[in-house]
Amino acid sequence: VCVMDADLSHPPALLSKLITEIQNGADIAVGSRRIQGGGVEEWPLDRKIYSYVSGWFALPLSCGVRDPLSGFFAFKKSVIDGVVLEPIGYKILLEILVKGKFDRAVEVPYMFRNRDVGKSKLSTRVALQYYKHLVLLYKYKLMN
């Protein structure tokens, strides 16, 4: 299963690398902005700060994945077989990292591009949804 943004901010050419990682034994392959070779195109300072802080809060849940808020990833279907996913908002990868059944996650660097069309979904409402989701995932992790 592959997940990516339809606005081409995730490079379709990288899909083959994610799939190759799965074929080579990874259960989850994450397109990562947070490892050597990855990054983001020009973002305003407030977006950089929000991204950093939001990611920092998720790291204890991330199973070693440095970019647990990535929206660009692939995984074996078995990772979520029988798993009840209840994401709030757009950060489904974090939910999969917390609840999924897997042994090995790898990250593949990529450069997040600014979208050519459309606009960001980031808003105060989306941010509040994310932090509510984060609290629920911490509760889940503590109880399981």
PELIN-V949559 format. One record per pair of residues at least 24 apart in sequence whose C-alpha atoms are under 10 Angstrom apart, sorted by the first residue. I is the first residue (numbers start at 1). J is the second residue. D is the distance in Angstrom with one decimal. If there is no record, write none. Layout:
# PELIN-V949559
i	j	d
I	J	D
I	J	D
This chain:
# PELIN-V949559
i	j	d
1	28	9.5
1	73	8.4
1	74	5.4
1	75	5.4
1	76	6.2
1	77	6.2
1	78	9.9
1	79	9.9
2	28	9.8
2	29	9.3
2	30	9.8
2	71	9.9
2	72	7.6
2	73	5.8
2	74	4.2
2	75	6.6
2	76	9.0
2	77	9.8
3	30	9.6
3	31	9.9
3	70	9.7
3	71	6.6
3	72	5.4
3	73	5.4
3	74	6.2
3	75	8.8
3	92	9.4
3	93	9.0
4	31	9.3
4	70	9.0
4	71	5.7
4	72	4.5
4	73	6.8
4	74	8.8
5	71	6.8
5	72	7.1
5	115	9.6
6	115	9.6
7	113	9.6
7	114	9.1
7	115	6.0
7	116	7.2
7	117	6.7
7	118	7.4
7	119	9.4
8	112	9.2
8	113	7.6
8	114	8.6
8	115	6.6
8	116	7.8
8	117	9.0
9	40	9.7
9	41	9.8
9	71	9.9
9	72	9.5
9	111	8.6
9	112	5.7
9	113	4.5
9	114	5.8
9	115	5.3
9	116	8.0
9	117	9.8
10	70	9.9
10	71	8.3
10	72	6.6
10	73	9.8
10	110	8.0
10	111	7.8
10	112	6.0
10	113	6.7
10	114	9.2
10	115	9.1
11	72	9.1
11	110	7.8
11	111	8.1
11	112	7.9
11	113	8.0
12	72	9.8
14	72	9.5
14	73	9.9
14	108	8.6
14	109	9.2
14	110	7.8
15	72	8.9
15	73	8.4
15	74	8.2
17	74	9.9
17	108	7.5
17	109	9.9
18	72	9.2
18	73	7.0
18	74	6.2
18	75	8.6
18	106	8.9
18	107	8.5
18	108	7.0
19	73	9.2
19	74	6.8
19	75	8.3
19	76	9.5
21	74	9.0
21	75	9.5
21	105	9.2
21	106	7.5
21	107	8.9
21	108	8.6
22	74	7.6
22	75	6.8
22	76	7.1
22	104	9.5
22	105	9.1
22	106	8.9
23	76	9.4
25	76	9.8
25	103	9.6
25	104	7.7
25	105	9.3
25	106	9.7
26	74	9.7
26	75	8.0
26	76	8.4
26	102	8.7
26	103	7.8
26	104	5.1
26	105	5.7
26	106	6.5
26	107	9.7
27	74	8.4
27	75	5.6
27	76	5.5
27	77	8.8
27	78	8.4
27	79	7.0
27	100	9.9
27	101	8.8
27	102	5.8
27	103	6.6
27	104	5.4
27	105	5.8
27	106	8.2
28	65	10.0
28	73	7.2
28	74	5.8
28	75	4.2
28	76	6.7
28	77	9.7
28	79	8.0
28	93	9.6
28	96	9.4
28	97	8.8
28	100	9.8
28	102	7.6
28	103	8.8
28	104	6.6
28	105	4.6
28	106	6.4
28	107	8.4
29	65	9.7
29	72	8.8
29	73	5.6
29	74	5.2
29	75	6.2
29	76	9.2
29	104	8.7
29	105	5.8
29	106	4.9
29	107	5.6
29	108	7.0
30	65	8.1
30	66	9.4
30	67	7.7
30	68	8.2
30	69	9.7
30	70	7.1
30	71	8.5
30	72	6.3
30	73	4.3
30	74	6.5
30	75	8.5
30	93	8.7
30	105	7.5
30	106	6.2
30	107	4.6
30	108	6.0
30	109	8.4
30	110	9.6
31	67	8.1
31	68	9.7
31	70	6.7
31	71	7.9
31	72	5.2
31	73	5.5
31	74	8.4
31	106	8.8
31	107	5.9
31	108	4.9
31	109	5.8
31	110	6.0
31	111	8.9
31	112	9.2
32	65	8.7
32	66	7.5
32	67	5.5
32	68	8.4
32	69	9.1
32	70	6.5
32	71	9.2
32	72	7.8
32	73	8.6
32	106	9.2
32	107	5.7
32	108	5.6
32	109	4.8
32	110	5.8
32	111	8.1
32	112	8.7
33	66	8.5
33	67	6.5
33	68	9.9
33	69	9.7
33	70	7.7
33	72	9.9
33	107	9.1
33	108	8.6
33	109	6.0
33	110	5.8
33	111	6.2
33	112	6.7
34	65	9.1
34	66	5.9
34	67	5.5
34	68	9.3
34	70	9.4
34	107	9.0
34	108	9.6
34	109	7.6
34	110	8.8
34	111	9.6
35	65	9.6
35	66	7.1
35	67	8.0
35	107	7.7
35	108	8.0
35	109	6.1
35	110	8.7
36	108	9.2
36	109	6.7
36	110	9.2
37	108	8.6
37	109	5.3
37	110	6.6
37	111	7.7
38	107	9.8
38	108	8.0
38	109	4.3
38	110	4.4
38	111	5.1
38	112	7.8
39	109	7.8
39	110	6.5
39	111	4.7
39	112	6.2
39	113	9.0
40	110	8.3
40	111	5.3
40	112	4.5
40	113	6.3
40	114	8.0
41	111	6.9
41	112	6.1
41	113	5.4
41	114	6.3
41	115	10.0
42	112	9.4
42	113	8.3
42	114	7.4
43	113	9.7
43	114	8.1
47	122	9.1
50	122	9.9
50	127	9.0
54	127	8.8
54	130	8.4
54	131	8.2
54	134	9.4
57	131	9.0
57	134	8.1
57	135	10.0
58	94	7.7
58	131	9.6
58	134	7.1
58	135	9.9
58	137	9.4
58	138	9.1
59	94	9.5
60	98	9.9
60	138	8.9
61	94	7.6
61	95	9.1
61	97	7.4
61	98	6.2
61	99	9.9
61	134	9.0
61	137	7.8
61	138	7.3
61	141	7.7
62	93	9.2
62	94	6.7
62	95	9.2
62	96	9.4
62	97	6.0
62	98	6.9
62	105	10.0
63	94	9.5
63	97	6.6
63	98	7.6
63	103	9.7
63	104	9.3
63	105	8.1
64	97	9.5
64	104	9.9
64	105	8.2
64	106	9.1
64	107	9.9
65	94	9.5
65	97	8.5
65	105	7.2
65	106	7.4
65	107	7.1
66	106	9.7
66	107	8.0
67	93	9.5
67	94	9.3
67	107	8.1
67	109	9.9
68	92	9.3
68	93	6.4
68	94	5.5
68	95	9.2
68	96	9.6
68	97	7.7
68	107	9.9
69	93	6.5
69	94	6.2
69	95	9.7
70	94	8.4
70	112	9.7
72	110	9.5
72	112	9.6
73	106	9.9
73	107	8.8
73	108	9.2
74	105	10.0
75	102	9.3
75	105	8.8
76	101	9.8
76	102	8.8
77	101	9.9
78	102	8.2
79	103	9.2
86	133	8.9
86	136	9.7
86	137	9.8
87	129	9.5
87	130	9.1
87	133	6.7
87	134	9.6
87	136	9.4
87	137	9.2
88	126	9.1
88	128	9.8
88	129	6.0
88	130	6.7
88	131	9.2
88	132	7.6
88	133	5.5
88	134	9.0
88	136	9.4
89	125	9.4
89	126	6.5
89	127	8.7
89	128	9.2
89	129	5.8
89	130	6.2
89	131	9.8
89	132	9.4
89	133	7.7
90	121	9.2
90	122	9.9
90	126	8.2
90	129	8.8
90	130	7.8
90	133	9.8
91	129	9.7
91	130	7.4
91	133	8.6
91	134	9.6
92	133	10.0
94	133	9.4
94	134	8.7
94	137	8.6
95	133	8.6
95	134	8.9
95	136	9.8
95	137	7.2
98	137	7.0
98	138	8.8
98	140	8.2
98	141	7.0
99	137	8.6
99	140	8.3
99	141	8.2
99	144	9.3
